[in-house]
Amino acid sequence: EEVVSKSCNACTFWPEYDTKDCKVYGELHTGGLIAYDRASETCLDYYNVQVESITLETLKPIFPTPDGEGGNVELLIDLLRDEADATSGAVYDLKRYSLPRFFREPPGTEDQPLIFVETIQLGITRFDCTNNNGNDCWPALREYLSQPGSAGELSILGRRLWHAVQHEKEVEQQTVRMSICQDKVPSQTVCGNLVTQIENQWRGMTTGIDNCDLFGLGPGPHKGQLGGECRLDQGGGWYPLHPTPATSAAAVTRRSSLVTGGRMMMMMMVTGAMITWLGVVV
């Protein structure tokens, strides 16, 4: 099995930035890393795996590139309003963890959509969000994000949404690997060499032979074993600072880390055939 590539061939899960043969790294049950083949959309559909809460088709008109620059405030406001009833997913997380000055959880409730805070103060202007279902406070958020000094914060919001796309695609890959392991007769015709990789690892297990959760692991503490140009978070996602569309292998090796002046924290829980994640840039 291919375990570690010295060049950076880890999938970003951003289609135009990946080569066709990019790899999805995971932790081996014996330690170290394995470079899994990426499951195709056909393979994901075969096992009914879909984690996506926001698509690049939705995101790119708002934030055209992974660095979050050039964000469109009006389109972002539209997205936040369109997802006003969401109780989970990328936009919900963005509002909850990145915009706590504006949004909060309803008191005494669980699994409910976020609502505006009671009041928002911008300079000498005070916005009351308790009336009209909070609709009077969307102009406050628009004004805040449109201020010249908010450009950096707007780009952070864009990066977090691009990362959310990335993490959801990574979770799909982890989930389908567990599904292949659990399948008594996995289809190599549908899922290709990934089936062979998983079967070979399964045969080599001496402990936990029935534990398919092991195939849902990201690179974890072994991420440093990759080549110097390859930077992964604990879920396998890789962040380019100045991403270049992948037209050649050379283009891939020129990428470097997107997150500067901060860090990506990811909490992942594997239970049975379910993976949950929470990614927050701080």
N, C-alpha and C positions, 0 to 999 in steps of 0.2 A: 504494500500500500504506500501511496505517496503520503508522507507525514508532514514535512515542513518544506515549503518552497523558499528559496533564498531571495527570489524576486517577489514583488508585491502583487500577487494574483488573487488576493481576497476580494470577494464580491462586495461592492458597495450597495447593491440592490437598487441602484439608480441606473436604469437601462443604458443610457447613452455613455455612461462612464465605465462600463464593465466590458471586458472581453468575453467572447462566447464561452471560453473554457475557464472562467473564473471559478474559484473554489470557496466552499463554505467550511470554515474551520470549526472543529469540535474537539473536546477533550476525550482522549482514550480512557477506557476503564483502567488501564495500567499506568496512566499518567502520560504526559506529552500530548501532542496534537495530531489530528488526522485531517487531511484536506479532502473533505467530501465533495463529490460532484454536486452541482446545484440541481435540485429537482425542478423539472420543467412544469409549466402551467398545466400541461396534460396530466402529469403525475399528481399534482396538487388537486386537480379536479377529480381524478380517479378515486382519491381518498377523501374527497369532500372537505378539503382543508382551505379555509379562507379566514384570515384574521383582519383583513384590510378595513380600516375605518376612515381613511382619507387616501385619495389617489393622487398620483403625480399630475394627472390631467386636471384635477381640481386645484392643485397647489401651484403649478408653474405659472399660471397667469398672475398669481398674487406675489409669489417670490420666485423669480425665474431661475435662480441658481442656488446650489446648496449653501453658499456663504451667506444667504439671506439678504444680500444687498439689493437695492432697487425695489423694495417692497411697495405694494400698492395699498395704501391705507383703506381706501373705499372698498376694495374687493375683500380685504381682510375683515372689515366690519360686516360686510355681507355674509361672509363665511361664519363668523361668530353668531350672527343673528339666525342664519339658517340652521345652525346646530344648537339653538337655544334649548331644545328639549332633550339634548343628549345627556345620558347619565354615565357614560364611559367613553373611551376612545381618545384620539389625538387632540381634537379640539376641546373636549371637556378637560383634559389634562392641562392643556395650554392655559385655559381660563383659570383653573384651580391653582396651579403651581406657579404660573408666570405672571398672572394679572390679579394677585390677591388684593390690590388696592381698589379693584373694581368689582370683583365677583367673590361670592361666598356661598357656603352650603346653607340651605334653609335650616333654621334651628329646629332641633328635635326630630329630624327626619333622616332617613338613609335611602340611598339609591334614588335620589331626586335630582332634577336639573339644578344647576347653579343659578343663583339670582344675584342681582346687583347688591352691593353694600347699601346701607341706608342713605348715606350722603357721600358725595365726592367733592373735595375742595381743590380747585385749580386756581392758584393765585388768589384773587379777591372774589372769585366766583364760586358760589356754593350750589351744587346740584342736588335736588331732593329726588331720591330714587324710590321712595315708598309709594308713589302714586303712579297710575297709568301703567301698571305692570313693569315698572322700571324703564319704560321706553323713553322717558325724558332724559335718561342718562347715557344713551348711545351717543349723543353729540359730545358729551364730556370725554368719552373714550376716543372719539374721532379727533377732538381738539388736542388731546394729550399726545396721541401718536403722530399728529401732524406737526407738532412743534419742532423747530430745527434741532433742539437738543435731544430729541427722542429718536433720531436716526439710528443710533447704536442699539437702542433697546428694540427698535423695530426689526433690525437685522437679526438680533438674538431670537426673537419670536420666529422668524423665518427659518433659522437653523434648527430650531427645536421641532418645527413641523417637518422639515426634511428628514431629521433624525427619526421622527415618529414613523414615517414611511419605511425607513430603513429597518427599524426594529420590528415592525409588523411583518415585513418580508422575512426577516431572520427567524421570527417565531414560527412562521409557516414552514420554513425549512426544518426546524427542530421538531415540529409536530409531525410532519410527514415521515421523518426518519423513524419516529416511534411507531407510527402507523404501519410502516413497512415491516418493522421488527415483529409487530403483533400479528401481522397477516400470515396465515399458515402457508399460503401459496402466493407470495408477492409476484407481481407481474414485471418481469424484466423488459418485456416488450414495451410497457408503458413508462417505466421509471429508469430503464437503462442500467448503466454500470453502478448507480447508487445502490441498487439491490445487491449486487455482488459485494460491494464494499461492506454493507451492513451484515450480510451473511458471513463474510470472512471474519469480521470482528466478533460476531455472535459465537462462531465455532471456537474462537480462541479464548473465550471467557472461561475462567476457572471458578469464579464466584459470581453470584448474582446472575446466573445464566438466564433466568426468566425475567430479569429486570430490564424492560425495554426503555425505561426512563433514561438509562445511560446514553441512549442515542439522541436524547434531547438536550445534551449539554453543549454550551458554547465553549470557547477556549479557556475561560476561567484564568487561573494563575499562570498558565503556560503561554500566555500571549506574547511574552517577551522572547520566545524562542523563534519568532518569525524574523525575517530580514529587517534591517534597519529602516527601510522605506515603508514597511508595512506596520500600521498601527491599528490595533483592534481594541474595542471595548470588550467587556465580559460576555457580551452576547454574540460577538463575531463581527459586528458592524465596523466598517473602516471609514475614516473620515479624511477626505482630501481638503487641504487648505485652499488651494487654487485649482479646482478640478479641471481636467482636460478631457474632452470626449475621447473615449478609448478607440483610436484608429489603429493602434499598433501596440505590441507588447512594450515598446520603449516608452510610449505615452503613459502606460500604467505605472512604470517604475519611477516616474518623475513626481508622482503625487506625494503629498505629505499630510500631516494631521490638520483637520479642520478646526478642532477646538483649541483655541489659544487663549491664554488669560483665564482659563476656567478648567473644569473637569467634568467628565460625564460619569454620573453614578447610575448604576443599573442594579435593580433588585430583581432576581428571578426565582420563581418557585416552581418546582416540578413535582406534580402530584398525579400519579396514574398517567393518563394520556393528555394531561393539561399542563400548559406552561402559561404563567402570567408574568408580565414584566412591568416595570415602572422605570422609565428613563428620565432623569432630571439633570439639566446642565446648570451648574452653579459657579 
